[in-house]
């Protein structure tokens, strides 16, 4: 007998889900259909359980039946929270065998012991950037990062009072996810560059140099040709409702002339819908409802290969051709190693097809693999843990994530040793580049979307630099007879693939009295990031100082009551934790 999935939520949760779909603009009949089931599983409302605002629409452990007591629905099927918990943490082969066995076993054969807790989440644990003398390291080179996954994951942990793993914290993503008031680019440039200078709150002997880059607004909204690739394997079971809501958020933004295709994958790949018109919302909703949760292993490489091949066969020369993959990154079949996935996706980026990754999960999500795919596949990467994330990243900011205005954005900053004795780039720890990579036009790095912000915050000390390390043949001297404080050079490609260079000279006079709200907020967020990461360079940063910086930033931005789940709200919750 096939096990039937069961989703139970109380009436308040059910009403919240309805309001979510209504906010996206769906009609009543479409909302009713979307709330009826998810990936082939019935959604039922009940008043037996009390409401918790941090729920993500699946049954949490504290609401499972007592150990030794079996609860089944009227068809004799076990709720997925029990099954999913029992399967967590198994290796790939065991997971495949057990999902197949459990899919055929009656409820009475299920084990009656409480499943143990597992945490198999993975990320890159990269050493922090160090301090340098401009005479030893003349060029500071790094690639842009407009991903928000680290920030999304961090705020979900803080809002639920859960422990933070410092290796998952990428400070530049915390800083870049804020919407700064940056100048628009000129007509000739794809993005603008501006600079500010001010005191460093956690180190009185240092200052902060703020560099803000803003992408141009897309001249026109091009036609969208999207392939939505949905992971429906067993490890995604607890995230299926959030996944459906994420897909609906993207679909709600489509219009007549846009093209939508949906592909589902686990150990095998299934095409759910082909070339739907984005203006026919009834058919798009029907396609979402046709996605079926099948369980089993995760052959992510095959799913991606099929999605790319499908878009290549149906390529729109005048449109934005993009794969959206919805997954926890637990690729346990096909190409599974991070290095193999990197080589795989580097080949795919040559097709001109872009990639957006939407990540899910708590104790099983593979952040390292998803970030590798995004960085090397003309992509961006966001993380979803609740409806707030969906509205923020996949609905309100969708255009920025859909339309790329500059590809392969590499930034070089040279600081004049006559004015700067030492410096350190905050964040971007795994985004540093060599001079060879900076000048290599084939080197794949991230791009900037329509009106995207990219901010670099450099902690530095004023004064004439001294050479810390001696070189036998290389001699570098400070350039004293100039007002030039720093030189910024950006290498990037237009969406059409043309290699371009932009330069910007920053003078000492320009930086005098330049501190604005941008630097006030960015400094607070950088300090917040270093505190939660327990950075070796956090200086005197603690919760008391963070609260002081938070109040200053709220006053500067005229924030009376922080918006729920915003940067100010999350930082405030952390201070009180």
C-alpha positions in Angstrom: 0.0 0.0 0.0 1.4 3.4 -1.0 2.0 5.7 1.9 -0.1 8.9 1.6 1.5 12.1 2.8 -0.3 14.2 5.4 0.1 17.9 6.2 -1.7 19.1 9.3 -1.8 22.8 10.3 -4.1 24.6 12.6 -6.7 27.1 11.4 -4.5 30.1 12.0 -1.7 28.6 9.9 -4.2 27.7 7.1 -5.5 31.3 7.1 -1.9 32.6 6.9 -1.3 30.4 3.9 -4.4 31.7 2.2 -3.4 35.3 2.9 0.0 34.6 1.4 -1.4 33.5 -1.9 -3.8 36.4 -1.9 -1.0 38.8 -1.4 0.7 37.4 -4.5 -2.4 38.4 -6.5 -3.9 35.0 -7.2 -7.7 34.8 -7.7 -9.9 33.1 -5.1 -10.4 29.9 -7.1 -6.6 29.7 -7.6 -5.9 30.3 -3.9 -8.4 27.5 -3.0 -6.6 25.1 -5.3 -3.1 26.0 -4.1 -4.3 25.5 -0.5 -5.8 22.1 -1.2 -2.7 20.1 -1.7 1.0 20.2 -2.1 3.0 18.0 -4.4 0.2 15.3 -4.4 -0.4 15.5 -0.6 -3.6 16.7 1.0 -3.3 19.8 3.2 -5.6 19.6 6.2 -6.4 22.1 8.8 -7.0 21.2 12.4 -7.7 23.1 15.7 -5.9 20.5 17.9 -2.5 22.2 17.9 -1.7 25.7 19.2 -0.3 28.1 16.6 3.4 29.1 16.6 4.6 32.0 14.4 7.9 30.3 13.7 6.3 27.2 12.1 7.2 26.6 8.5 4.0 24.7 7.8 5.0 21.2 8.8 4.8 19.3 12.0 7.6 19.9 14.4 9.1 17.3 16.7 7.3 18.5 19.8 4.0 17.8 18.2 4.7 14.2 17.2 2.8 11.4 18.9 4.5 9.9 22.0 7.1 7.1 21.4 5.4 3.7 21.0 2.1 5.2 19.9 1.3 5.0 16.2 -1.0 7.5 14.6 -2.3 7.1 11.0 -4.9 8.8 8.9 -8.0 7.1 7.7 -6.1 5.4 4.9 -3.7 3.8 7.4 -0.8 6.1 6.3 1.8 7.6 8.6 2.3 11.4 8.8 5.5 12.4 6.9 7.1 14.1 9.9 7.5 10.6 11.5 8.8 9.1 8.3 11.0 12.0 7.4 12.6 12.1 10.9 13.3 8.3 10.8 15.1 8.7 7.4 17.2 11.8 8.3 20.9 11.4 8.4 21.1 8.1 6.4 23.6 7.8 3.7 22.5 7.9 0.1 22.1 4.2 -0.5 20.4 3.5 2.7 18.1 6.4 2.1 17.1 5.1 -1.3 16.5 1.6 0.1 14.5 2.8 3.1 12.4 5.2 1.0 11.5 2.4 -1.3 10.7 0.1 1.6 8.7 2.6 3.5 6.8 3.6 0.4 5.4 0.1 0.3 5.1 -0.8 4.0 1.9 -0.5 6.0 1.9 1.8 9.0 2.0 -1.2 11.4 5.4 -2.2 10.2 7.0 1.2 11.0 9.5 1.3 13.8 8.2 2.7 17.1 11.4 4.3 18.4 11.9 8.1 18.4 14.4 9.0 15.6 17.8 10.4 16.8 18.8 14.0 15.9 21.2 14.3 12.9 22.9 17.3 11.5 24.5 16.7 8.1 24.5 20.3 6.9 27.6 21.4 5.0 29.3 24.7 4.1 32.7 26.2 3.3 34.7 26.9 6.4 37.1 29.6 5.0 39.7 31.5 7.0 39.0 35.2 7.4 40.9 37.8 5.4 44.0 39.1 7.1 45.5 42.5 7.6 48.0 43.6 5.0 50.4 46.5 4.3 49.8 48.2 0.9 53.5 47.8 0.3 53.2 44.0 0.7 49.8 43.4 -0.9 49.3 46.3 -3.3 46.1 45.1 -4.9 43.0 43.9 -3.0 41.0 41.8 -5.5 37.7 40.1 -5.0 34.6 39.1 -6.9 31.1 40.5 -6.4 28.6 38.7 -4.2 24.9 39.4 -4.4 23.7 36.2 -2.8 21.5 36.4 0.3 21.5 32.8 1.5 23.8 33.3 4.5 21.8 36.3 5.7 18.5 34.4 5.2 19.8 31.4 7.1 21.3 33.5 9.9 18.1 35.5 10.5 16.0 32.3 10.6 18.2 30.9 13.3 18.2 34.1 15.4 14.4 34.5 15.1 13.9 30.9 16.4 16.5 31.3 19.1 18.6 28.5 17.6 22.4 28.1 17.8 24.5 29.7 15.1 27.3 27.9 13.3 29.9 30.6 12.5 31.1 28.8 9.4 27.7 29.5 7.7 28.1 33.3 8.3 29.3 35.3 5.2 29.5 38.9 6.4 29.4 40.4 2.9 26.0 38.8 2.4 24.7 40.4 5.6 26.0 43.8 4.4 24.9 43.5 0.8 21.3 42.3 1.5 20.5 45.8 2.8 19.0 48.4 0.4 21.4 51.4 0.5 20.8 54.8 -1.0 23.3 54.7 -3.8 23.6 56.9 -6.8 22.3 55.7 -10.1 24.8 54.8 -12.8 25.4 57.3 -15.6 24.0 56.4 -19.0 27.4 55.2 -20.2 28.0 52.8 -17.3 26.4 49.6 -16.2 26.9 50.4 -12.6 28.1 53.3 -10.4 30.9 53.5 -7.7 30.9 55.8 -4.7 33.1 56.0 -1.6 32.7 57.1 2.0 35.1 57.2 5.0 34.4 57.2 8.8 35.4 55.9 12.2 35.6 52.2 13.0 33.2 51.5 15.9 35.1 48.4 17.2 38.6 49.7 16.9 39.4 53.3 17.8 42.7 53.2 15.9 41.0 52.3 12.6 38.7 53.8 10.0 36.2 52.3 7.6 36.2 52.8 3.9 32.8 52.2 2.2 32.7 51.4 -1.5 29.2 51.1 -3.0 28.5 49.7 -6.4 25.0 49.9 -7.8 23.8 48.1 -10.9 21.9 49.9 -13.6 18.1 49.5 -13.8 17.2 47.2 -16.7 16.1 49.4 -19.6 13.1 47.2 -20.3 11.7 44.0 -18.9 12.7 41.3 -21.3 10.7 38.2 -22.0 11.2 35.4 -19.4 11.9 31.9 -20.5 12.1 29.9 -17.2 12.6 26.3 -16.4 11.7 25.5 -12.8 13.6 22.5 -11.6 12.0 21.0 -8.4 13.8 18.6 -6.1 11.0 16.2 -4.9 13.3 13.6 -3.3 12.7 12.3 0.2 15.1 14.8 1.9 12.9 17.7 0.7 9.7 16.3 2.3 9.5 18.8 5.2 10.0 21.7 2.8 7.4 20.9 0.1 4.8 23.4 1.2 7.5 26.2 1.3 8.7 25.1 -2.1 5.2 25.3 -3.6 4.8 28.8 -2.1 8.2 29.8 -3.6 7.2 28.5 -7.0 3.9 30.4 -6.8 5.7 33.6 -5.9 7.8 33.5 -9.1 4.9 32.4 -11.2 2.7 35.3 -9.9 5.2 37.8 -11.5 5.0 36.3 -15.0 3.0 38.0 -17.7 1.7 37.2 -21.2 4.5 36.2 -23.5 6.7 34.8 -20.8 7.4 31.1 -21.0 7.2 28.6 -18.0 8.3 25.0 -17.9 8.4 22.7 -14.8 10.7 19.7 -14.3 10.7 17.5 -11.2 13.6 15.3 -10.2 14.6 12.7 -7.6 16.5 9.7 -8.8 14.7 10.2 -12.1 13.6 13.3 -13.9 10.0 14.1 -15.0 8.8 17.0 -17.2 5.6 18.3 -15.5 4.8 21.1 -17.9 6.2 22.5 -21.2 6.2 26.1 -22.5 3.2 27.4 -20.6 2.3 31.1 -21.3 3.0 33.1 -18.2 -0.2 35.1 -18.8 -2.4 32.0 -18.4 -2.4 31.8 -14.7 -5.0 29.0 -14.4 -2.8 26.6 -16.4 0.3 27.7 -14.4 -1.5 26.9 -11.2 -2.6 23.6 -12.5 1.0 22.8 -13.4 2.1 23.6 -9.9 -0.5 21.2 -8.6 0.7 18.5 -10.9 4.1 18.4 -9.2 4.2 15.1 -7.3 6.4 14.2 -4.3 7.9 10.9 -5.2 10.6 10.4 -2.5 13.8 8.5 -3.3 17.4 9.7 -4.0 18.6 13.0 -5.4 20.2 12.9 -8.9 20.7 16.7 -9.0 23.2 16.6 -11.8 20.8 14.7 -14.1 18.0 17.1 -13.2 20.2 20.2 -14.0 21.5 18.6 -17.2 17.9 18.0 -18.4 16.8 21.5 -17.5 19.7 23.1 -19.3 19.2 20.8 -22.3 15.5 21.7 -22.4 16.2 25.5 -22.4 18.9 25.0 -25.0 16.4 23.3 -27.2 13.9 26.0 -26.6 16.3 29.0 -26.3 14.8 32.4 -26.6 17.3 34.7 -28.4 15.5 37.9 -27.1 14.6 36.6 -23.7 16.1 35.8 -20.3 16.8 32.1 -20.3 17.1 30.9 -16.7 17.0 27.7 -14.7 15.5 28.0 -11.2 16.4 25.0 -9.0 14.5 24.4 -5.7 16.6 22.1 -3.5 18.4 21.4 -0.2 21.5 20.6 -2.2 21.7 17.0 -1.0 22.9 15.5 -4.2 23.5 11.9 -3.4 23.2 10.3 -6.8 25.0 11.1 -10.1 27.6 13.8 -9.7 27.8 14.4 -6.0 31.3 15.8 -5.2 31.7 19.6 -5.0 34.6 19.6 -7.5 32.6 17.6 -10.0 29.6 19.9 -9.7 31.9 22.9 -10.2 33.2 21.5 -13.5 29.7 20.5 -14.6 28.2 23.9 -14.0 31.1 25.8 -15.6 30.4 24.0 -18.9 26.7 24.8 -18.6 27.3 28.5 -18.1 28.8 28.6 -21.6 25.3 28.1 -23.0 24.2 31.6 -22.0 21.6 30.2 -19.6 21.5 31.7 -16.2 21.0 29.9 -12.9 19.1 30.8 -9.7 19.3 28.5 -6.7 16.6 28.5 -4.0 17.8 26.5 -1.0 15.8 24.9 1.9 16.4 22.8 5.0 17.8 22.9 8.4 20.0 20.0 9.5 20.5 18.6 6.0 21.0 21.4 3.6 24.3 21.5 1.6 25.2 25.2 1.5 28.6 24.5 0.0 27.2 22.8 -3.1 24.6 25.4 -3.7 27.0 28.2 -3.4 29.5 26.5 -5.7 26.8 26.0 -8.3 25.6 29.7 -8.1 29.2 31.1 -8.2 30.3 29.1 -11.2 27.0 29.0 -13.2 26.1 32.6 -13.9 23.9 32.4 -10.9 22.5 33.7 -7.6 21.6 31.9 -4.4 19.0 32.5 -1.8 17.8 30.5 1.2 14.1 30.0 2.3 13.0 29.0 5.8 9.6 30.8 6.0 7.1 32.9 4.0 9.0 36.1 4.9 12.0 34.9 2.9 9.8 34.1 -0.1 8.1 37.5 -0.1 11.5 39.3 0.3 13.7 37.4 -2.1 11.5 35.7 -4.6 8.7 38.3 -5.0 9.8 41.8 -4.1 13.4 41.4 -5.4 12.6 39.0 -8.3 13.5 41.5 -11.1 17.0 42.0 -9.6 17.5 38.3 -9.5 16.2 37.7 -13.0 17.8 40.4 -15.1 21.7 40.5 -15.1 23.2 43.8 -16.2 26.9 42.9 -15.7 28.5 39.5 -15.7 31.8 38.3 -14.2 32.2 41.4 -11.9 35.8 41.5 -10.4 36.8 44.4 -8.3 40.4 45.6 -7.6 41.2 48.3 -4.9 44.7 49.8 -4.6 45.3 51.9 -1.5 48.0 54.5 -1.5 50.7 53.6 1.0 51.3 57.3 1.6 48.0 57.5 3.4 47.2 53.9 4.5 49.5 51.9 6.7 47.4 48.7 6.8 44.0 47.4 5.7 41.7 44.4 5.8 38.6 43.6 3.6 35.7 42.6 5.8 34.0 39.5 4.4 34.5 38.1 0.9 36.7 35.5 2.5 36.1 32.9 -0.2 35.8 35.5 -3.0 39.4 36.7 -3.1 41.1 36.6 -6.5 44.7 36.6 -7.8 46.0 39.1 -10.3 45.9 36.4 -13.0 42.3 35.6 -12.2 41.4 39.3 -12.3 42.8 39.7 -15.8 41.5 36.3 -17.0 38.3 37.0 -19.0 37.4 33.3 -18.8 37.4 33.2 -15.0 33.8 32.7 -13.9 32.5 34.8 -11.0 29.2 36.4 -10.0 27.4 39.2 -11.8 25.2 42.1 -10.8 21.4 42.2 -11.4 19.1 45.1 -12.1 19.6 47.7 -9.4 21.6 45.3 -7.2 23.8 46.7 -4.5 27.4 45.5 -3.9 29.2 47.0 -0.9 32.8 46.5 0.1 33.8 47.6 3.6 37.6 48.0 4.3 39.0 48.5 7.8 42.1 50.5 7.6 44.7 52.6 9.5 45.9 56.0 8.4 49.6 56.7 8.1 52.5 56.0 5.9 52.9 52.3 5.3 56.0 50.4 6.1 57.1 47.2 4.3 56.4 44.3 6.6 58.1 41.7 4.5 61.2 42.1 2.3 61.5 41.0 -1.3 64.8 40.7 -3.1 63.7 42.1 -6.5 60.4 43.8 -5.9 60.4 47.4 -4.6 57.2 49.4 -4.0 57.2 53.0 -2.7 54.5 55.2 -1.5 53.2 57.8 -4.0 53.3 60.9 -1.9 53.0 63.8 -4.4 49.3 63.2 -5.1 45.9 63.6 -3.5 45.0 60.1 -4.7 43.8 57.9 -1.8 42.7 54.8 -3.7 42.2 53.5 -7.2 39.3 51.2 -8.0 39.3 49.1 -11.2 36.4 46.9 -12.2 36.5 44.2 -14.9 33.2 42.9 -16.1 31.2 41.7 -19.1 28.1 43.1 -20.6 25.1 40.7 -20.8 26.1 40.2 -24.5 29.6 39.0 -23.4 31.7 42.1 -24.2 34.7 42.5 -21.9 34.7 46.0 -20.3 36.8 47.9 -17.7 35.7 50.7 -15.4 38.1 52.8 -13.3 37.5 55.2 -10.4 40.0 57.4 -8.5 39.2 58.3 -4.9 40.9 61.4 -3.5 41.7 62.4 0.0 39.5 65.6 -0.4 36.6 63.5 -1.6 36.6 61.5 1.6 36.6 64.4 4.0 33.3 64.6 5.9 31.8 61.9 3.6 30.2 59.7 6.2 26.5 59.2 5.5 23.6 56.8 6.5 25.1 54.2 4.1 28.3 53.9 6.2 26.4 54.0 9.5 24.2 51.1 8.5 27.0 49.1 6.8 29.2 49.5 9.8 26.5 48.3 12.2 25.8 45.3 10.0 29.6 44.5 9.7 29.9 44.6 13.4 26.8 42.4 13.8 28.3 39.9 11.4 31.7 39.8 13.1 30.0 39.3 16.4 27.8 36.4 15.4 30.7 34.9 13.5 33.0 35.4 16.6 35.5 37.0 14.3 39.2 37.2 15.3 39.0 40.9 14.2 35.8 41.9 16.1 37.9 44.1 18.6 35.7 45.5 21.3 32.4 44.6 19.5 29.9 43.1 21.9 26.1 43.2 22.3 26.2 46.4 24.2 28.1 48.2 21.4 25.9 46.5 18.8 22.8 47.9 20.5 24.4 51.4 20.5 25.2 51.1 16.8 21.7 49.7 16.1 20.1 52.7 17.8 22.3 55.1 15.8 21.4 53.3 12.5 17.7 53.3 13.3 17.8 57.0 14.0 19.8 57.7 10.8 17.2 55.8 8.7 14.3 57.2 10.7 13.1 53.7 11.8 10.6 54.0 14.6 9.4 50.4 14.7 11.6 47.9 12.8 9.8 45.9 10.1 9.4 42.2 11.2 12.3 40.1 10.0 14.3 43.2 8.7 17.9 43.8 9.5 17.1 46.1 12.4 14.5 43.6 13.8 16.9 40.7 13.6 19.9 42.6 15.1 17.6 43.7 17.9 16.5 40.2 18.6 20.1 39.1 18.7 21.0 41.8 21.2 18.3 40.6 23.5 19.1 36.9 23.2 
